[in-house]
Amino acid sequence: MEGQAAGQERLAYTLEEVQQLISASKGHLRNLINGGDLPARKSRRKTLILRSDLEAYLKGLPTA
């Protein structure tokens, strides 16, 4: 993502950032969160997805 120092990895992403990263709709992400497939955290008014949780979800998807 823009604005990150070289070699520095993000710990968490907003829903909007995850939408762009994996080309998913906000509704689909909300369904994953509400269904317990993708853990999310709240920070004030923002919903955050930990990088490690996103990676675990993606690794758990079936291969094509």
ABEGO torsion letter per residue (X at the ends): XBGBBBGBBBABBBAAAAAAAAGBBAAAAAAAAAAGABBBBBBEABBBBBAAAAAAAAAABBBX
